[in-house]
Amino acid sequence: MAAGLAVVAGLAAAVSVTACLVPGPHGAARAQPLYWLSMLPLVWWANGLVRFEPRAVRCWRAALALACLGAGAGLAAALWRAEDWTLPALGFAVTLASAGASLAVHRDSLVAREGPAR
């Protein structure tokens, strides 16, 4: 459950960052190569995390902190550019809630007690 919440937080942050980097609506942004390049780190980390690989589990907190910073930067960019900030604010809220819930659930999980798969 903790890994799934972490992936949700990472996905919400990645969408917020790509919305900041790639102009236009989300459907048009998906046609841009930058959109897919910005999703690659999330896919790489999430793939390792759901398999509980040591590297992905060790950088769990750092990845969630980076996700929160990225979603915050997306919200700040939308406010600075005087765009509609409701979707970036929603993405920031989902990222913070998912990251917090992931860390709370992770604290009592088997992965936290025994460590990642070897």
Z-matrix of the N, CA and C atoms (Angstrom, degrees):
N
C 1 1.431
C 2 1.533 1 110.91
N 3 1.328 2 114.94 1 -39.90
C 4 1.462 3 119.19 2 -179.00
C 5 1.528 4 110.94 3 -64.71
N 6 1.323 5 116.11 4 -39.06
C 7 1.466 6 119.58 5 179.58
C 8 1.530 7 110.56 6 -67.27
N 9 1.311 8 117.38 7 -39.48
C 10 1.459 9 120.57 8 178.49
C 11 1.523 10 112.17 9 -63.72
N 12 1.327 11 116.39 10 -41.39
C 13 1.463 12 119.77 11 177.30
C 14 1.526 13 111.02 12 -65.88
N 15 1.328 14 116.67 13 -36.04
C 16 1.466 15 119.98 14 177.50
C 17 1.525 16 111.03 15 -65.37
N 18 1.322 17 116.93 16 -38.48
C 19 1.464 18 120.66 17 178.31
C 20 1.529 19 110.19 18 -67.24
N 21 1.338 20 117.73 19 -38.66
C 22 1.471 21 120.77 20 176.74
C 23 1.525 22 110.12 21 -61.88
N 24 1.339 23 116.51 22 -43.36
C 25 1.470 24 120.29 23 178.35
C 26 1.521 25 110.73 24 -62.50
N 27 1.316 26 116.95 25 -43.48
C 28 1.463 27 120.44 26 178.98
C 29 1.518 28 112.36 27 -64.96
N 30 1.316 29 117.22 28 -39.58
C 31 1.467 30 120.61 29 179.68
C 32 1.523 31 111.25 30 -66.90
N 33 1.333 32 117.26 31 -43.31
C 34 1.462 33 119.84 32 178.74
C 35 1.523 34 110.91 33 -62.69
N 36 1.324 35 116.57 34 -39.37
C 37 1.466 36 120.09 35 178.56
C 38 1.525 37 111.23 36 -68.75
N 39 1.329 38 117.19 37 -40.30
C 40 1.465 39 119.88 38 179.92
C 41 1.524 40 111.13 39 -64.32
N 42 1.315 41 116.83 40 -38.80
C 43 1.461 42 119.63 41 177.60
C 44 1.531 43 110.26 42 -66.66
N 45 1.333 44 117.19 43 -38.44
C 46 1.464 45 120.15 44 177.92
C 47 1.523 46 111.80 45 -64.31
N 48 1.320 47 116.22 46 -41.83
C 49 1.469 48 120.04 47 -179.90
C 50 1.523 49 111.02 48 -68.14
N 51 1.332 50 117.48 49 -42.41
C 52 1.460 51 119.06 50 -179.75
C 53 1.520 52 111.30 51 -68.80
N 54 1.326 53 117.59 52 -31.47
C 55 1.464 54 119.65 53 175.36
C 56 1.522 55 110.41 54 -65.16
N 57 1.310 56 116.37 55 -29.94
C 58 1.464 57 120.84 56 177.79
C 59 1.534 58 110.88 57 -76.57
N 60 1.320 59 116.98 58 -36.67
C 61 1.469 60 121.28 59 -175.71
C 62 1.516 61 113.87 60 -83.47
N 63 1.330 62 116.53 61 -35.98
C 64 1.465 63 121.27 62 -174.22
C 65 1.525 64 108.50 63 -110.33
N 66 1.322 65 118.14 64 119.20
C 67 1.468 66 120.27 65 -178.03
C 68 1.527 67 112.16 66 -73.46
N 69 1.311 68 114.69 67 159.25
C 70 1.462 69 120.53 68 175.35
C 71 1.514 70 112.12 69 100.02
N 72 1.332 71 116.02 70 176.56
C 73 1.466 72 120.09 71 178.87
C 74 1.527 73 111.15 72 -69.12
N 75 1.319 74 115.85 73 165.76
C 76 1.463 75 120.35 74 -174.36
C 77 1.527 76 112.59 75 -61.28
N 78 1.320 77 117.17 76 -38.99
C 79 1.467 78 119.90 77 179.39
C 80 1.517 79 112.58 78 -62.49
N 81 1.320 80 116.67 79 -41.63
C 82 1.469 81 120.03 80 178.20
C 83 1.519 82 111.58 81 -72.53
N 84 1.313 83 116.76 82 -32.50
C 85 1.471 84 120.33 83 -179.84
C 86 1.517 85 111.37 84 -66.93
N 87 1.323 86 117.38 85 -29.76
C 88 1.469 87 119.72 86 -179.53
C 89 1.520 88 112.55 87 -67.01
N 90 1.313 89 118.15 88 -16.06
C 91 1.466 90 121.16 89 177.50
C 92 1.519 91 112.10 90 -82.57
N 93 1.321 92 118.11 91 -10.93
C 94 1.466 93 122.38 92 -177.91
C 95 1.534 94 110.65 93 -83.87
N 96 1.319 95 118.51 94 138.20
C 97 1.473 96 120.39 95 177.03
C 98 1.527 97 112.70 96 -63.04
N 99 1.333 98 117.68 97 -31.35
C 100 1.462 99 120.64 98 179.28
C 101 1.526 100 111.43 99 -62.29
N 102 1.310 101 116.68 100 -32.72
C 103 1.466 102 121.00 101 177.51
C 104 1.524 103 109.83 102 -59.87
N 105 1.310 104 116.13 103 -49.21
C 106 1.459 105 120.17 104 -176.96
C 107 1.527 106 111.64 105 -72.29
N 108 1.318 107 117.06 106 -33.96
C 109 1.470 108 119.38 107 176.53
C 110 1.525 109 111.76 108 -66.16
N 111 1.318 110 116.77 109 -35.45
C 112 1.459 111 119.21 110 179.37
C 113 1.530 112 111.99 111 -74.09
N 114 1.322 113 118.19 112 -19.67
C 115 1.458 114 121.37 113 177.62
C 116 1.532 115 112.84 114 -84.07
N 117 1.327 116 117.89 115 -18.62
C 118 1.459 117 120.45 116 -176.43
C 119 1.528 118 114.50 117 -58.83
N 120 1.338 119 120.32 118 -44.67
C 121 1.471 120 117.66 119 178.57
C 122 1.527 121 112.87 120 -61.34
N 123 1.331 122 117.07 121 -37.46
C 124 1.456 123 119.97 122 177.95
C 125 1.522 124 111.26 123 -63.94
N 126 1.314 125 116.50 124 -44.98
C 127 1.464 126 120.26 125 -179.41
C 128 1.526 127 110.44 126 -63.82
N 129 1.321 128 117.51 127 -41.88
C 130 1.465 129 121.36 128 179.31
C 131 1.525 130 110.47 129 -62.31
N 132 1.344 131 117.30 130 -47.06
C 133 1.460 132 121.03 131 -178.50
C 134 1.527 133 110.93 132 -68.32
N 135 1.328 134 118.06 133 -44.11
C 136 1.466 135 121.37 134 -178.09
C 137 1.527 136 110.98 135 -64.79
N 138 1.319 137 117.35 136 -37.05
C 139 1.454 138 120.83 137 177.95
C 140 1.524 139 110.35 138 -62.49
N 141 1.324 140 116.73 139 -44.07
C 142 1.453 141 119.75 140 177.47
C 143 1.518 142 112.37 141 -69.69
N 144 1.311 143 116.99 142 -34.24
C 145 1.464 144 120.36 143 -177.00
C 146 1.521 145 111.79 144 -69.59
N 147 1.303 146 118.39 145 -42.26
C 148 1.464 147 119.49 146 -179.27
C 149 1.525 148 111.59 147 -71.01
N 150 1.330 149 117.46 148 -18.78
C 151 1.462 150 121.23 149 173.52
C 152 1.524 151 111.76 150 -95.73
N 153 1.334 152 116.52 151 2.05
C 154 1.467 153 124.38 152 178.79
C 155 1.523 154 112.11 153 54.48
N 156 1.324 155 114.83 154 44.91
C 157 1.462 156 119.62 155 175.10
C 158 1.524 157 109.19 156 -71.40
N 159 1.325 158 117.88 157 146.89
C 160 1.465 159 120.42 158 -175.27
C 161 1.530 160 114.45 159 -56.86
N 162 1.313 161 118.10 160 -43.47
C 163 1.464 162 120.38 161 -177.59
C 164 1.527 163 111.77 162 -64.55
N 165 1.308 164 116.94 163 -44.25
C 166 1.467 165 120.51 164 -179.15
C 167 1.525 166 111.51 165 -67.59
N 168 1.322 167 117.41 166 -38.20
C 169 1.463 168 120.62 167 179.80
C 170 1.527 169 110.26 168 -70.60
N 171 1.331 170 117.50 169 -38.37
C 172 1.470 171 120.17 170 179.90
C 173 1.521 172 111.84 171 -64.86
N 174 1.319 173 117.90 172 -33.76
C 175 1.467 174 119.69 173 -178.08
C 176 1.530 175 112.24 174 -97.78
N 177 1.327 176 117.32 175 21.16
C 178 1.461 177 123.20 176 -178.86
C 179 1.520 178 110.98 177 -57.38
N 180 1.318 179 117.75 178 -54.42
C 181 1.469 180 121.38 179 -177.90
C 182 1.527 181 111.50 180 -65.13
N 183 1.319 182 116.65 181 -41.59
C 184 1.466 183 119.66 182 179.82
C 185 1.526 184 111.09 183 -64.37
N 186 1.320 185 117.07 184 -39.88
C 187 1.470 186 120.52 185 179.07
C 188 1.529 187 110.75 186 -66.38
N 189 1.321 188 117.46 187 -38.26
C 190 1.462 189 119.53 188 178.08
C 191 1.528 190 110.97 189 -69.64
N 192 1.321 191 116.77 190 -37.68
C 193 1.473 192 119.17 191 176.38
C 194 1.524 193 110.41 192 -63.89
N 195 1.325 194 116.66 193 -41.40
C 196 1.466 195 121.16 194 177.80
C 197 1.531 196 110.83 195 -64.68
N 198 1.328 197 116.39 196 -37.43
C 199 1.464 198 120.28 197 177.77
C 200 1.529 199 110.69 198 -64.24
N 201 1.322 200 117.03 199 -42.82
C 202 1.470 201 120.19 200 179.02
C 203 1.526 202 110.98 201 -65.25
N 204 1.325 203 116.19 202 -40.47
C 205 1.466 204 119.39 203 177.00
C 206 1.529 205 111.71 204 -64.99
N 207 1.319 206 116.99 205 -40.99
C 208 1.460 207 120.67 206 179.03
C 209 1.517 208 112.35 207 -64.70
N 210 1.331 209 116.65 208 -43.43
C 211 1.466 210 119.37 209 178.46
C 212 1.526 211 110.70 210 -66.62
N 213 1.324 212 116.86 211 -36.62
C 214 1.463 213 120.15 212 175.83
C 215 1.511 214 112.12 213 -65.41
N 216 1.333 215 115.86 214 -38.17
C 217 1.469 216 119.80 215 177.32
C 218 1.525 217 110.96 216 -66.67
N 219 1.320 218 117.35 217 -37.51
C 220 1.458 219 120.34 218 176.29
C 221 1.519 220 111.97 219 -63.61
N 222 1.334 221 116.47 220 -40.33
C 223 1.465 222 120.51 221 176.79
C 224 1.524 223 110.96 222 -67.12
N 225 1.330 224 116.80 223 -43.18
C 226 1.465 225 120.26 224 179.34
C 227 1.530 226 111.15 225 -63.40
N 228 1.337 227 117.08 226 -39.32
C 229 1.465 228 120.26 227 178.90
C 230 1.525 229 111.04 228 -65.46
N 231 1.332 230 117.01 229 -39.34
C 232 1.467 231 119.77 230 178.63
C 233 1.524 232 111.00 231 -66.58
N 234 1.319 233 117.18 232 -38.87
C 235 1.463 234 120.34 233 177.71
C 236 1.524 235 110.80 234 -68.26
N 237 1.327 236 117.22 235 -39.95
C 238 1.461 237 121.76 236 -178.40
C 239 1.524 238 111.58 237 -66.89
N 240 1.348 239 115.78 238 -37.82
C 241 1.463 240 119.60 239 179.91
C 242 1.522 241 112.37 240 -83.87
N 243 1.319 242 117.07 241 1.66
C 244 1.468 243 123.73 242 179.35
C 245 1.528 244 111.54 243 58.17
N 246 1.327 245 115.58 244 39.58
C 247 1.458 246 121.24 245 176.25
C 248 1.528 247 108.94 246 -92.66
N 249 1.307 248 114.89 247 177.58
C 250 1.462 249 119.46 248 174.01
C 251 1.527 250 107.90 249 -67.20
N 252 1.303 251 117.09 250 120.50
C 253 1.462 252 121.34 251 -172.53
C 254 1.514 253 113.19 252 -102.13
N 255 1.332 254 118.84 253 7.31
C 256 1.463 255 119.75 254 -176.51
C 257 1.530 256 112.40 255 -68.80
N 258 1.328 257 117.80 256 -44.00
C 259 1.466 258 119.30 257 179.17
C 260 1.527 259 112.34 258 -68.95
N 261 1.341 260 120.32 259 -43.59
C 262 1.468 261 118.18 260 174.05
C 263 1.526 262 113.28 261 -61.48
N 264 1.335 263 117.43 262 -34.53
C 265 1.462 264 120.01 263 177.50
C 266 1.529 265 110.63 264 -67.73
N 267 1.327 266 116.50 265 -39.16
C 268 1.455 267 120.28 266 176.93
C 269 1.530 268 110.64 267 -65.23
N 270 1.330 269 116.74 268 -42.46
C 271 1.462 270 120.27 269 176.87
C 272 1.517 271 112.51 270 -62.38
N 273 1.332 272 116.49 271 -39.51
C 274 1.462 273 120.93 272 177.41
C 275 1.523 274 110.64 273 -65.03
N 276 1.323 275 116.74 274 -42.53
C 277 1.464 276 120.42 275 179.33
C 278 1.526 277 111.73 276 -65.28
N 279 1.328 278 117.09 277 -42.34
C 280 1.466 279 120.83 278 178.13
C 281 1.523 280 110.19 279 -64.56
N 282 1.335 281 116.78 280 -40.68
C 283 1.461 282 120.03 281 179.18
C 284 1.522 283 111.19 282 -63.16
N 285 1.334 284 117.11 283 -47.45
C 286 1.462 285 120.05 284 -179.67
C 287 1.530 286 111.82 285 -63.95
N 288 1.317 287 116.94 286 -44.15
C 289 1.460 288 120.35 287 -179.06
C 290 1.527 289 111.40 288 -65.49
N 291 1.318 290 116.70 289 -43.98
C 292 1.464 291 120.14 290 -179.26
C 293 1.526 292 111.45 291 -68.01
N 294 1.321 293 116.62 292 -40.58
C 295 1.465 294 119.69 293 178.94
C 296 1.521 295 110.83 294 -65.58
N 297 1.315 296 117.18 295 -44.02
C 298 1.461 297 119.87 296 178.24
C 299 1.515 298 112.39 297 -63.40
N 300 1.329 299 116.87 298 -43.33
C 301 1.464 300 120.40 299 178.50
C 302 1.522 301 111.01 300 -66.26
N 303 1.319 302 117.05 301 -37.63
C 304 1.462 303 120.72 302 178.35
C 305 1.516 304 111.24 303 -62.85
N 306 1.324 305 116.66 304 -44.98
C 307 1.465 306 119.52 305 179.27
C 308 1.527 307 111.44 306 -67.68
N 309 1.323 308 117.79 307 -36.10
C 310 1.462 309 120.61 308 178.76
C 311 1.531 310 111.12 309 -66.67
N 312 1.327 311 116.48 310 -42.94
C 313 1.467 312 120.24 311 179.40
C 314 1.525 313 110.37 312 -72.16
N 315 1.317 314 116.70 313 -35.98
C 316 1.469 315 120.67 314 -179.06
C 317 1.519 316 111.61 315 -64.05
N 318 1.309 317 117.26 316 -32.82
C 319 1.469 318 121.00 317 -177.13
C 320 1.527 319 111.24 318 -59.38
N 321 1.328 320 118.30 319 -35.94
C 322 1.464 321 122.31 320 -178.21
C 323 1.528 322 113.11 321 -100.92
N 324 1.319 323 117.60 322 12.93
C 325 1.456 324 120.01 323 -173.97
C 326 1.524 325 112.15 324 -89.65
N 327 1.306 326 114.83 325 167.41
C 328 1.456 327 121.92 326 177.43
C 329 1.528 328 110.97 327 -66.27
N 330 1.315 329 117.07 328 -33.36
C 331 1.464 330 120.92 329 179.35
C 332 1.529 331 110.32 330 -64.49
N 333 1.313 332 117.17 331 -39.21
C 334 1.460 333 120.43 332 178.82
C 335 1.520 334 111.48 333 -68.34
N 336 1.322 335 116.86 334 -34.33
C 337 1.474 336 120.09 335 -179.40
C 338 1.518 337 112.51 336 -77.91
N 339 1.332 338 117.03 337 -42.90
C 340 1.463 339 120.13 338 -172.78
C 341 1.505 340 114.53 339 -106.91
N 342 1.313 341 118.12 340 -10.77
C 343 1.444 342 120.75 341 180.00
C 344 1.511 343 112.22 342 88.56
N 345 1.346 344 116.44 343 177.36
C 346 1.470 345 120.60 344 -176.95
C 347 1.519 346 112.21 345 -72.09
N 348 1.326 347 115.56 346 168.15
C 349 1.458 348 121.54 347 175.91
C 350 1.517 349 109.54 348 -63.87
N 351 1.290 350 115.42 349 150.10
C 352 1.467 351 119.94 350 -178.54
C 353 1.492 352 111.38 351 -108.78
